[in-house]
Structures are given as C-alpha cells and as structure tokens.
Amino acid sequence: MRHAYAAVSALALTTACAPALAQSATVIDPARMNEAVRVLASDEFEGRAPASPGEEKTVAWLVEQFRAAGAQGGGPDGAFVQIAHLSRTRQDGPASVAAHVGGRTIAMERGPDVLVSSDRPVNHITVTDAPVVFVGYGATAPERQWDDFKGVDVRGKIVVVLVNDPDFEAPEGDPVAGRFDGQAMTFYGRWTYKFQEAARRGAAGVLVVHETKGAGYGWSTLQNSSAAPKFDIVRANPDAERAPFQGWIQQAKAQELFAAAGLDFAALKASARRADFRPVALPGLTMSVDFGQIADRVETKNVIARIPGAERPNETVMYGAHWDGYGVGTPNAQGDNIYNAAVDNATGVAALLELARAFAEGPRPKRSVLFAAWSGEEAGLLGSTYYAANPVWPLETTVADINVDSLLPGTEIDPNVVVIGKGKNQLDDVLARHAAQAGRALIADPAPQAGAFYRSDHFPLALKGVPALFPAAGFTGASAASRDYVRSRYHQPTDEWDETWRMDAAAADVALIYAVGRELADSEQWPEWNAGAEFGPARDASKTARR
C-alpha cells in the first residue's frame, strides 16, 4: 500500500474495534486466509521484492494456489502470468549533494537530509552547479485555472516543490481554497505527478519538501525504503519523461537553503497557495548532485487468474491486489532486514485467493471475473501500470476494478467501511446496498489529505477510465495505536504475521466485496464515474464498445 494511510485503525491488530456483526452467507474461510498470509509473509519469501528470488517463490506459489482454487490462467494465451518489462536502478556507492551560495558550501547527507535517486537507465548521475527555483506545488491544472510555472523556463534547473497540493493546510473559510478539493488530495498533490511534470519541462532535478502531515508518513518511512531498487516500465524515450534525478528534502534543510539565499521559506510557502504565485529563483544558490547507480532491465510478473463468464465472457469484473513488498532492505534496530509485508499486502493477496475459490465453487458468473496479483506496486504501481498499457482483456469492457490493499487482522467486524475515493463513481451505491444488508455503513476517507486514491493499483486503470472501488474496511481510526502502526510497522520489517492473528473481520470484508463483484458479474450494469470525476472523459470515449 503506497498511500501511507495515516488513519489506520491499528487497534484491530490486537483488539476488537466494534461489536460483532453478522457474517455474510458467503463462505470466506478466515483460517485459510490467515494461513495464506502466514506463508506469504514468512522469511522464506524474502519480502517479495520484484526481480528477486522472493518473486520467483511468490509467483510459483500463487499460480499453484489459484489453480487449486479452481481458476484458469487469465494472462496472455491462457497463462497465469503476464510478463512486465521494467528498467531497474540500484544505488552504487555514496551520493554527494551540496548547495553553494555566497562562497560557502552547504553539504547534505543522503539519508538524514536528502534522498536522491534516478529512473534514467544510466550508471552515473552528475548535475553540477545547477540553479535552483521554487515552483510552489509544481502543479499545472488548466481545468482548475492553476499554473505554478507561469511559463518560466526550468530547463537545466533544480526544481523545489511543496508536498501535497494548494488546498493543503488551508484554514477553514479561506476564500482561496477549494480549487483542489479542499482537504482531499488530488493527483496534483502526488509526488509522482510532481516528478513527471518537472521532467516534462526539462528540469535537471526535482526535490519535494517533506512534511509528515502533508506526505502522510514520516521521513523514516522514506529513508528506510530508499536503498531498495527503483523500477519503472521500459520507456521509449526516458530522458524526455524522467529528470536526471528526483527525491525528497527535509523541511528544515530546505529552510536552511532558502535562508542562505536570503528568502523566507514560510512566506513563500504561504504565497504558493495563491493562483497568482510565480516561481522564485534562489538568488546566488546552485546545487550539485553526484551519485552512481547500477542500471539494467528486468522482467517481473503479474499473476492473473480468471473464471470465464458463462454468457458474456468478454465482459470482465476485476479484483486486484499487489503481491510485492520491499524485499530485503535496511536493517532495523533489531537487525531484521526482511520487510515481510504482512498487512501490506499479503492480506490482499490472501483475499484474492479466497475470492477466486468462492467464484469457482459458486454458480458460474455470467461475466468473466479476473483476479490480478500485481507486481511492483511499492515501486510505483508498475505491474498495474504495465497492464493498463498492455491489457490482456479490453479495458473498454472491464466493468469495474475492485482493489484490495491491506486488511487488518482481528475478530470483530467494524460497522463502518471506509471507501477511499468515496463519491467518485456509482460503485459506491452497489457496495452501500450490500453493506447495509450486513448491518454496516460506508464512510468517506477520514484522511483525504493523504491522497490514498492515487496511491494504489486501481489508479492506472482509473486513468484509462475503468471505474474503481477501493474499500478499506477497518481503516477508520486516528488513535495512538494507529499512529504507532504508521511509525513503527508500515513499510518496516515489523509488518510481520504472528501466531495471535485471526482474520475473522477481514473475511467478512472479503465476503462483502465478493457480493459486490457477484452482483456486477451476474448483471448488465455498466457503472459510471460521477459528474466531475477526472476519469469520466476516458470512460466516455469508449462507450460505444459497451453497447
């Protein structure tokens, strides 16, 4: 799960979070789910990193499990796998990062102060004495009457941008706020968008100023995963789509650089919230960045299973969950360097296996049902991005994509079901009906500023127009325990399975999304994006294919 959900109800990891509710009649076996999580999150699978021995073990095990569940191969030519071609870069030695201003040098240490990497498939990155320019939130959004660049040429310059988008931290009643959906982060607030937009404009590099509240996770989360290999889909012209380097800078270090150039960071940050903001160069300040990396190409695999439809097999209801984690990385204080990724996202993959079994053992669905275990989510939604660019089954006739990313262990069912991106499309209505039958209710994302909708595997498909549903059932609280989860377990070696786990509540959540998928698979519904959703035009363009 890439959204670093700051409102995780981690109490469900160890205690009950709500009175028990009636289970669905659908048989989703919590013990079998729990066993699947135990296996996938074991050290034997080495943290399930793409293009690693852990991937080989994971993919082989998943193919075996899907076949045993009664599903067919859903990949090219009936295979259980789709090969995704990726470029990979890995750190090779230390990095030198320094700013120069007024005859003095401000050194920055990779890790504590700044994080830099590159998606370009080259073995060395050198940027020397590049001017630095602050471009606010780095957003170009004509439909929102917003342009942070104002035509300023940033070619060959290092761009510094703020995390999140211009409505973040807007005080209540602020007349300037509202263009970026208030506290709900838009795609323009995502660091991936900021990297891409700066690269498109020819920047020599881009650094996002880190703030825990705006990012949705602390600096340690970034630092601990920074040594892991970086992946991208293979691109025809990577120099045009990727800046020489990108990364993050601690806010305190950014303030130091601005002050050294005679600028007030806080004042400039405030000014960036206005539509009339213009980019500001840091007078007399340049930056140099130099680091080595190992660049190569690798293959990774999406595991895809399918239950063919009995009447309209070319119409597809999709479930997706990512199988990958961070693999073997930076050891924690206890010396543990395996990022087992139990909650995030062995639980989601266990759900896919149970869903495949439920559809295989139940009445044959009228439409086909697809179960996609994606690779490369933690590296940037790469498996699902590859599928969206190279779909095995037409996206025009994919009815919906139901995303399963992180289920919490526990024995009692939360009466509230968080829907990430609630209100974006008509799938909410289907889920709400089935939730009500189980005595549950839908609620909106309690931390919309984290932009969770743009951080999981449904998003590349949504960009192509496929309606997406992302329920996150137990993720409803903002307790001290949830903050501890984000700080101490999320993307850490401590995201581990243990023998106290029970998956009763998660099984009820899976039964709920089974009911949604079953209704869609046995109906002629074509859910639509709601008016104003940014993905509606892409879906509308393919409407003829669904008639």
C-alpha positions as CSV (number, residue, x, y, z in Angstrom):
1,M,0.0,0.0,0.0
2,R,1.6,3.2,-1.1
3,H,-0.8,5.6,0.4
4,A,0.8,5.5,3.9
5,Y,-2.6,5.7,5.4
6,A,-2.2,7.9,8.5
7,A,-5.6,6.9,9.9
8,V,-5.1,3.2,10.1
9,S,-7.2,1.6,12.8
10,A,-4.3,-0.4,14.2
11,L,-6.3,-1.3,17.3
12,A,-7.8,-4.0,15.1
13,L,-4.3,-5.6,15.1
14,T,-4.7,-6.7,18.7
15,T,-8.2,-5.8,20.0
16,A,-11.8,-5.6,19.0
17,C,-12.8,-2.3,17.3
18,A,-16.6,-2.7,17.3
19,P,-19.4,-5.1,18.3
20,A,-19.5,-8.2,16.2
21,L,-21.9,-8.2,13.3
22,A,-23.5,-11.0,11.3
23,Q,-21.2,-12.6,8.8
24,S,-22.3,-12.8,5.1
25,A,-23.6,-16.2,4.0
26,T,-20.8,-16.4,1.5
27,V,-18.2,-18.8,2.8
28,I,-14.9,-17.0,3.1
29,D,-12.6,-19.0,5.3
30,P,-10.7,-16.8,7.8
31,A,-8.4,-19.7,8.8
32,R,-7.4,-20.3,5.2
33,M,-6.8,-16.6,4.6
34,N,-4.7,-16.5,7.8
35,E,-2.6,-19.4,6.6
36,A,-2.0,-17.7,3.2
37,V,-0.8,-14.6,4.9
38,R,1.5,-16.6,7.2
39,V,3.1,-18.3,4.2
40,L,3.5,-15.2,2.0
41,A,4.8,-13.1,4.9
42,S,7.3,-15.7,6.1
43,D,11.0,-15.0,5.8
44,E,11.2,-17.8,3.2
45,F,9.6,-15.3,0.6
46,E,12.3,-12.7,1.4
47,G,9.9,-9.8,1.5
48,R,8.6,-10.5,-2.0
49,A,10.7,-7.9,-4.0
50,P,10.2,-7.8,-7.7
51,A,13.0,-9.4,-9.8
52,S,14.4,-11.3,-6.8
53,P,14.4,-14.9,-5.7
54,G,11.5,-13.9,-3.5
55,E,9.5,-13.1,-6.6
56,E,10.2,-16.5,-8.1
57,K,8.9,-18.2,-5.0
58,T,5.9,-15.9,-4.7
59,V,4.7,-16.3,-8.3
60,A,5.1,-20.1,-8.3
61,W,3.2,-20.4,-5.0
62,L,0.4,-18.1,-6.3
63,V,0.0,-20.0,-9.6
64,E,-0.3,-23.2,-7.6
65,Q,-2.9,-21.7,-5.3
66,F,-5.1,-20.1,-8.0
67,R,-5.0,-23.4,-9.9
68,A,-6.0,-25.3,-6.7
69,A,-8.8,-22.8,-6.1
70,G,-10.4,-23.7,-9.5
71,A,-9.4,-20.7,-11.6
72,Q,-7.9,-20.7,-15.1
73,G,-5.0,-18.7,-16.3
74,G,-6.1,-15.1,-17.2
75,G,-2.8,-13.9,-18.7
76,P,-1.7,-13.9,-22.4
77,D,-2.6,-17.1,-24.2
78,G,-4.2,-18.6,-21.1
79,A,-1.1,-18.4,-19.0
80,F,-1.2,-17.5,-15.3
81,V,1.4,-14.8,-15.7
82,Q,1.9,-11.6,-17.6
83,I,5.5,-10.6,-18.0
84,A,6.1,-6.9,-17.4
85,H,9.3,-5.4,-18.8
86,L,10.9,-2.9,-16.3
87,S,14.0,-0.8,-16.0
88,R,15.8,-1.1,-12.7
89,T,18.2,1.2,-10.9
90,R,20.1,0.5,-7.7
91,Q,22.3,2.6,-5.5
92,D,26.0,2.1,-6.2
93,G,28.2,3.9,-3.6
94,P,27.6,7.1,-1.7
95,A,25.9,10.3,-3.1
96,S,27.4,13.8,-3.0
97,V,24.8,16.5,-2.6
98,A,25.7,20.1,-1.8
99,A,24.5,23.7,-2.3
100,H,26.8,26.6,-3.0
101,V,25.9,30.2,-2.1
102,G,27.9,33.3,-1.1
103,G,31.2,31.5,-1.2
104,R,30.2,28.7,1.2
105,T,29.1,25.1,0.7
106,I,26.1,23.5,2.5
107,A,26.6,19.8,2.4
108,M,23.6,17.5,2.6
109,E,23.9,13.9,3.7
110,R,21.9,11.3,1.7
111,G,19.5,9.8,4.3
112,P,19.2,12.2,7.1
113,D,18.9,15.4,5.0
114,V,18.0,14.5,1.4
115,L,17.1,11.4,-0.7
116,V,18.1,11.3,-4.3
117,S,17.7,8.6,-7.0
118,S,17.1,8.4,-10.7
119,D,14.8,6.5,-13.0
120,R,17.0,7.1,-16.0
121,P,18.7,3.9,-17.2
122,V,22.3,5.1,-16.8
123,N,25.1,4.2,-14.4
124,H,26.0,7.7,-13.2
125,I,24.2,10.9,-12.5
126,T,26.0,14.2,-12.3
127,V,24.4,17.7,-12.1
128,T,26.9,20.5,-11.4
129,D,26.1,24.0,-10.1
130,A,22.5,24.0,-11.4
131,P,20.4,27.0,-10.4
132,V,17.6,26.2,-8.0
133,V,14.0,27.5,-8.4
134,F,11.0,27.2,-6.1
135,V,7.8,26.5,-8.1
136,G,5.3,26.2,-5.3
137,Y,3.3,23.0,-5.5
138,G,4.5,22.3,-9.1
139,A,1.0,21.9,-10.5
140,T,-0.3,22.7,-13.9
141,A,-4.0,22.3,-13.9
142,P,-5.8,24.3,-16.6
143,E,-9.2,22.8,-15.6
144,R,-8.7,24.4,-12.2
145,Q,-7.3,27.7,-13.5
146,W,-4.0,27.0,-11.9
147,D,-0.4,27.1,-13.2
148,D,2.6,27.2,-10.8
149,F,5.1,27.5,-13.6
150,K,3.7,30.6,-15.4
151,G,5.8,29.9,-18.4
152,V,9.1,30.1,-16.5
153,D,11.8,28.0,-18.2
154,V,13.2,25.5,-15.7
155,R,15.3,23.5,-18.2
156,G,18.6,22.6,-16.6
157,K,17.4,23.8,-13.2
158,I,16.7,22.0,-10.0
159,V,13.1,22.4,-9.0
160,V,12.0,22.5,-5.4
161,V,8.3,21.8,-4.8
162,L,6.0,21.6,-1.8
163,V,4.3,18.3,-0.8
164,N,0.6,17.8,-1.3
165,D,-1.5,20.5,-3.2
166,P,-2.5,24.1,-2.7
167,D,-5.6,23.4,-0.6
168,F,-3.5,21.5,2.0
169,E,-3.4,23.4,5.3
170,A,-5.9,25.9,4.1
171,P,-7.6,27.5,7.2
172,E,-11.4,26.9,7.5
173,G,-13.3,29.5,5.4
174,D,-10.3,30.5,3.4
175,P,-11.7,32.1,0.2
176,V,-8.6,30.9,-1.8
177,A,-9.2,27.2,-1.0
178,G,-11.4,24.9,-2.9
179,R,-9.8,24.6,-6.4
180,F,-8.1,21.4,-5.3
181,D,-10.9,19.6,-3.5
182,G,-10.3,21.0,-0.1
183,Q,-8.6,18.6,2.3
184,A,-8.9,15.7,-0.2
185,M,-5.6,15.4,-2.0
186,T,-5.8,15.5,-5.8
187,F,-3.4,13.8,-8.3
188,Y,-1.6,17.1,-8.4
189,G,-0.5,16.6,-4.8
190,R,1.2,13.3,-5.5
191,W,5.0,13.2,-5.6
192,T,4.8,11.1,-8.8
193,Y,2.9,13.8,-10.6
194,K,5.4,16.5,-9.4
195,F,8.4,14.4,-10.7
196,Q,6.7,13.8,-14.0
197,E,5.7,17.4,-14.6
198,A,9.2,18.8,-13.7
199,A,10.7,16.2,-16.0
200,R,8.3,17.1,-18.8
201,R,9.6,20.7,-18.5
202,G,13.2,19.7,-18.7
203,A,14.3,20.2,-15.1
204,A,17.7,18.8,-14.1
205,G,16.2,17.5,-10.9
206,V,13.2,17.8,-8.6
207,L,13.1,17.8,-4.8
208,V,9.9,17.6,-2.8
209,V,10.0,19.3,0.6
210,H,8.9,16.7,3.1
211,E,6.4,17.3,5.8
212,T,4.9,14.4,7.7
213,K,1.4,15.8,7.7
214,G,1.3,16.6,4.0
215,A,3.0,13.4,2.9
216,G,1.0,11.2,5.2
217,Y,4.1,9.4,6.5
218,G,7.3,10.3,8.4
219,W,10.8,10.8,7.0
220,S,11.9,7.4,8.4
221,T,9.4,5.7,6.0
222,L,11.1,7.3,3.0
223,Q,14.6,6.7,4.4
224,N,14.1,3.1,5.2
225,S,12.9,2.2,1.8
226,S,15.3,4.4,-0.1
227,A,18.0,1.7,-0.5
228,A,15.6,-0.6,-2.3
229,P,15.9,-0.9,-6.1
230,K,13.8,1.6,-8.1
231,F,11.8,0.4,-11.0
232,D,10.0,1.9,-14.0
233,I,8.3,0.5,-17.0
234,V,10.6,0.5,-20.0
235,R,10.1,3.8,-21.9
236,A,10.9,4.6,-25.5
237,N,12.4,8.0,-24.5
238,P,13.2,8.0,-20.8
239,D,15.2,11.3,-21.0
240,A,12.1,13.1,-22.1
241,E,9.9,11.6,-19.4
242,R,12.3,11.4,-16.4
243,A,14.5,14.1,-14.9
244,P,18.2,13.2,-14.2
245,F,17.3,12.9,-10.6
246,Q,14.4,13.2,-8.2
247,G,13.9,12.9,-4.5
248,W,13.0,14.5,-1.2
249,I,14.5,17.1,1.1
250,Q,13.8,17.6,4.8
251,Q,11.9,20.7,5.5
252,A,14.5,22.0,8.0
253,K,17.2,21.6,5.3
254,A,15.1,23.4,2.7
255,Q,14.5,26.3,5.2
256,E,18.3,26.5,5.6
257,L,18.9,26.7,1.9
258,F,16.2,29.4,1.4
259,A,17.6,31.4,4.3
260,A,21.1,31.2,2.9
261,A,19.7,32.7,-0.4
262,G,18.0,35.5,1.6
263,L,14.5,34.1,1.3
264,D,11.8,33.3,3.9
265,F,10.6,29.8,3.3
266,A,7.4,30.2,5.4
267,A,6.4,33.3,3.5
268,L,7.0,31.7,0.1
269,K,5.1,28.6,1.2
270,A,2.1,30.8,2.1
271,S,2.3,32.6,-1.2
272,A,2.3,29.3,-3.1
273,R,-1.3,28.8,-2.1
274,R,-2.5,31.7,-4.4
275,A,-3.2,31.3,-8.0
276,D,-1.1,34.3,-8.8
277,F,2.1,32.7,-7.4
278,R,5.1,32.9,-9.7
279,P,8.3,30.8,-9.5
280,V,11.1,32.2,-7.4
281,A,14.7,31.6,-8.1
282,L,17.0,31.1,-5.1
283,P,19.4,34.1,-5.7
284,G,23.0,33.1,-6.0
285,L,22.4,29.5,-4.9
286,T,23.3,26.5,-7.0
287,M,23.2,22.8,-6.3
288,S,25.4,19.9,-7.3
289,V,24.4,16.2,-7.2
290,D,26.6,13.2,-8.0
291,F,25.9,9.5,-7.4
292,G,26.4,6.2,-9.1
293,Q,23.9,3.5,-9.7
294,I,23.5,0.2,-11.4
295,A,21.0,0.3,-14.3
296,D,19.6,-2.7,-16.1
297,R,16.4,-4.2,-17.4
298,V,14.5,-6.9,-15.6
299,E,11.2,-8.8,-16.0
300,T,8.6,-9.2,-13.3
301,K,5.3,-11.0,-13.4
302,N,1.7,-10.1,-12.8
303,V,-0.2,-13.3,-11.7
304,I,-3.6,-13.3,-13.4
305,A,-6.3,-15.9,-12.8
306,R,-9.8,-16.0,-14.4
307,I,-13.2,-17.5,-14.1
308,P,-14.7,-17.3,-17.6
309,G,-18.2,-15.9,-17.9
310,A,-21.0,-18.3,-19.0
311,E,-22.9,-15.8,-21.1
312,R,-20.7,-12.7,-21.8
313,P,-17.1,-13.8,-21.3
314,N,-15.6,-10.8,-22.9
315,E,-17.1,-8.5,-20.2
316,T,-14.8,-8.5,-17.2
317,V,-15.2,-7.8,-13.5
318,M,-11.7,-7.4,-12.0
319,Y,-10.3,-7.8,-8.5
320,G,-6.7,-6.7,-7.8
321,A,-4.1,-6.8,-5.1
322,H,-0.4,-6.4,-5.1
323,W,1.9,-9.3,-4.1
324,D,5.1,-7.4,-3.8
325,G,6.8,-5.8,-0.8
326,Y,10.2,-4.2,-0.2
327,G,12.2,-7.4,0.0
328,V,15.5,-7.3,1.8
329,G,16.5,-3.7,2.9
330,T,17.9,-1.5,5.6
331,P,18.1,-3.5,8.9
332,N,16.1,-2.1,11.8
333,A,17.5,-1.7,15.4
334,Q,17.0,-5.4,16.0
335,G,18.9,-6.3,12.9
336,D,15.9,-7.5,11.0
337,N,16.3,-6.7,7.3
338,I,13.4,-8.6,5.7
339,Y,10.3,-6.4,5.0
340,N,7.7,-9.2,5.3
341,A,4.8,-7.0,4.2
342,A,2.1,-9.0,6.1
343,V,-0.7,-6.5,6.3
344,D,0.6,-4.6,3.3
345,N,-0.2,-6.7,1.3
346,A,-0.1,-10.4,1.9
347,T,-3.6,-9.9,3.3
348,G,-4.9,-8.6,0.0
349,V,-3.4,-11.5,-2.0
350,A,-4.9,-13.9,0.5
351,A,-8.3,-12.2,-0.2
352,L,-7.8,-12.8,-4.0
353,L,-7.3,-16.5,-3.4
354,E,-10.5,-16.7,-1.3
355,L,-12.4,-14.7,-3.9
356,A,-11.2,-17.0,-6.7
357,R,-12.3,-20.0,-4.7
358,A,-15.7,-18.5,-3.9
359,F,-16.4,-17.8,-7.6
360,A,-15.1,-21.2,-8.7
361,E,-17.2,-23.1,-6.2
362,G,-20.4,-21.0,-6.7
363,P,-22.7,-20.6,-9.7
364,R,-20.8,-19.8,-12.9
365,P,-20.9,-16.0,-13.3
366,K,-22.4,-14.5,-16.5
367,R,-19.5,-12.2,-17.0
368,S,-15.8,-13.2,-16.5
369,V,-14.1,-12.5,-13.2
370,L,-10.4,-11.7,-13.2
371,F,-8.1,-11.9,-10.2
372,A,-4.9,-9.8,-10.7
373,A,-2.0,-10.1,-8.3
374,W,0.1,-7.2,-9.3
375,S,3.9,-6.8,-9.1
376,G,5.7,-3.6,-8.4
377,E,3.1,-1.6,-6.5
378,E,5.5,-0.4,-3.9
379,A,7.9,0.7,-6.7
380,G,5.3,2.9,-8.2
381,L,2.2,0.9,-9.3
382,L,4.3,-0.7,-12.0
383,G,2.5,-4.0,-12.5
384,S,-0.9,-2.4,-12.9
385,T,0.6,0.4,-15.0
386,Y,2.0,-2.2,-17.3
387,Y,-1.3,-4.0,-17.5
388,A,-3.1,-0.7,-18.2
389,A,-0.8,0.0,-21.1
390,N,-0.9,-3.7,-22.3
391,P,-4.3,-5.0,-21.2
392,V,-4.9,-8.8,-21.6
393,W,-8.7,-8.1,-21.5
394,P,-10.1,-5.0,-23.0
395,L,-10.4,-2.1,-20.6
396,E,-13.4,-0.8,-22.5
397,T,-15.4,-3.8,-21.4
398,T,-13.9,-4.1,-18.0
399,V,-16.9,-3.4,-15.8
400,A,-15.0,-2.4,-12.6
401,D,-11.8,-2.9,-10.7
402,I,-12.2,-3.7,-7.0
403,N,-8.9,-3.0,-5.2
404,V,-7.8,-5.0,-2.1
405,D,-4.9,-3.3,-0.4
406,S,-4.2,-4.1,3.3
407,L,-6.7,-5.9,5.6
408,L,-6.3,-5.7,9.3
409,P,-6.3,-8.8,11.5
410,G,-8.9,-9.0,14.2
411,T,-12.0,-11.0,15.2
412,E,-14.8,-8.4,15.3
413,I,-16.3,-6.5,12.4
414,D,-16.1,-2.8,12.1
415,P,-19.6,-1.5,11.3
416,N,-18.0,1.3,9.2
417,V,-16.5,0.6,5.8
418,V,-14.1,3.3,4.6
419,V,-14.3,3.9,0.9
420,I,-11.2,5.6,-0.5
421,G,-12.4,7.9,-3.2
422,K,-16.0,7.8,-2.0
423,G,-18.3,9.7,-4.3
424,K,-16.2,9.3,-7.4
425,N,-18.4,6.7,-9.1
426,Q,-21.6,4.6,-8.9
427,L,-19.8,1.6,-7.4
428,D,-20.4,3.2,-4.0
429,D,-24.1,2.5,-4.4
430,V,-23.6,-1.2,-5.1
431,L,-21.3,-1.5,-2.1
432,A,-23.7,0.5,0.2
433,R,-26.6,-1.8,-0.5
434,H,-24.6,-4.9,0.4
435,A,-23.0,-3.2,3.4
436,A,-26.5,-2.3,4.7
437,Q,-27.6,-5.9,4.4
438,A,-24.7,-6.8,6.7
439,G,-25.5,-4.0,9.2
440,R,-22.7,-1.8,8.0
441,A,-22.4,1.6,6.5
442,L,-20.0,3.4,4.2
443,I,-17.9,6.4,5.4
444,A,-15.6,8.6,3.5
445,D,-11.8,8.5,3.8
446,P,-11.0,10.2,7.2
447,A,-7.6,11.3,5.9
448,P,-8.4,12.6,2.4
449,Q,-5.3,14.8,2.5
450,A,-3.1,11.7,2.2
451,G,-4.4,11.2,-1.4
452,A,-4.9,7.4,-0.9
453,F,-7.0,7.1,-4.0
454,Y,-4.0,7.9,-6.2
455,R,-1.6,5.5,-4.4
456,S,-2.8,2.0,-5.1
457,D,-3.2,-0.3,-8.1
458,H,-6.6,0.7,-9.2
459,F,-5.3,4.1,-10.2
460,P,-3.6,3.3,-13.5
461,L,-6.8,1.6,-14.6
462,A,-8.9,4.5,-13.4
463,L,-6.7,6.8,-15.6
464,K,-7.8,4.7,-18.5
465,G,-11.5,5.1,-17.5
466,V,-12.2,1.8,-15.6
467,P,-14.5,2.5,-12.6
468,A,-12.6,1.7,-9.4
469,L,-13.7,0.7,-5.9
470,F,-11.3,0.8,-3.0
471,P,-12.9,-0.3,0.3
472,A,-10.6,-0.1,3.3
473,A,-12.9,-1.6,5.9
474,G,-11.0,-1.3,9.2
475,F,-9.1,1.8,8.4
476,T,-11.3,4.2,10.3
477,G,-9.5,5.4,13.4
478,A,-6.9,8.0,14.3
479,S,-5.8,6.5,17.6
480,A,-2.3,6.4,19.2
481,A,-2.2,2.8,18.1
482,S,-2.8,3.7,14.5
483,R,-0.1,6.4,14.6
484,D,2.2,3.7,16.1
485,Y,1.4,1.4,13.1
486,V,2.4,4.1,10.6
487,R,5.5,5.0,12.6
488,S,6.7,1.5,13.6
489,R,5.3,-1.1,11.2
490,Y,4.2,0.5,7.9
491,H,6.8,-0.4,5.3
492,Q,9.0,-1.7,8.2
493,P,10.4,-5.2,8.9
494,T,7.9,-5.2,11.8
495,D,5.0,-5.6,9.4
496,E,5.0,-9.3,10.3
497,W,2.5,-12.1,10.8
498,D,2.4,-13.6,14.3
499,E,0.5,-16.5,15.8
500,T,-2.0,-14.3,17.6
501,W,-3.5,-13.2,14.3
502,R,-7.1,-14.0,13.4
503,M,-8.7,-13.0,10.1
504,D,-12.4,-13.2,11.0
505,A,-13.1,-9.5,10.4
506,A,-11.1,-9.5,7.2
507,A,-13.1,-12.5,6.0
508,A,-16.3,-10.5,6.5
509,D,-14.8,-7.7,4.4
510,V,-13.9,-10.1,1.6
511,A,-17.4,-11.5,1.7
512,L,-18.7,-8.0,1.2
513,I,-16.7,-7.3,-1.9
514,Y,-17.5,-10.8,-3.1
515,A,-21.2,-9.8,-3.0
516,V,-20.4,-6.6,-5.0
517,G,-18.5,-8.5,-7.7
518,R,-21.1,-11.2,-7.9
519,E,-23.8,-8.7,-8.5
520,L,-21.8,-7.0,-11.2
521,A,-20.8,-10.3,-12.8
522,D,-24.4,-11.5,-13.0
523,S,-25.9,-8.2,-14.2
524,E,-25.8,-6.0,-17.2
525,Q,-24.7,-2.9,-15.2
526,W,-22.0,-0.6,-16.5
527,P,-21.2,1.7,-13.5
528,E,-20.2,5.2,-14.5
529,W,-18.0,7.9,-13.0
530,N,-19.9,10.6,-11.3
531,A,-20.1,14.1,-12.8
532,G,-16.9,16.0,-12.3
533,A,-14.7,12.9,-11.8
534,E,-11.4,13.3,-13.6
535,F,-11.6,9.8,-15.1
536,G,-15.1,10.3,-16.7
537,P,-13.9,11.5,-20.1
538,A,-11.7,8.5,-20.7
539,R,-14.6,6.1,-19.9
540,D,-17.0,8.1,-22.1
541,A,-14.6,7.8,-25.1
542,S,-15.0,4.0,-25.0
543,K,-18.8,4.0,-24.5
544,T,-19.5,2.5,-28.0
545,A,-17.6,-0.7,-27.1
546,R,-20.1,-1.4,-24.3
547,R,-23.3,-1.1,-26.3
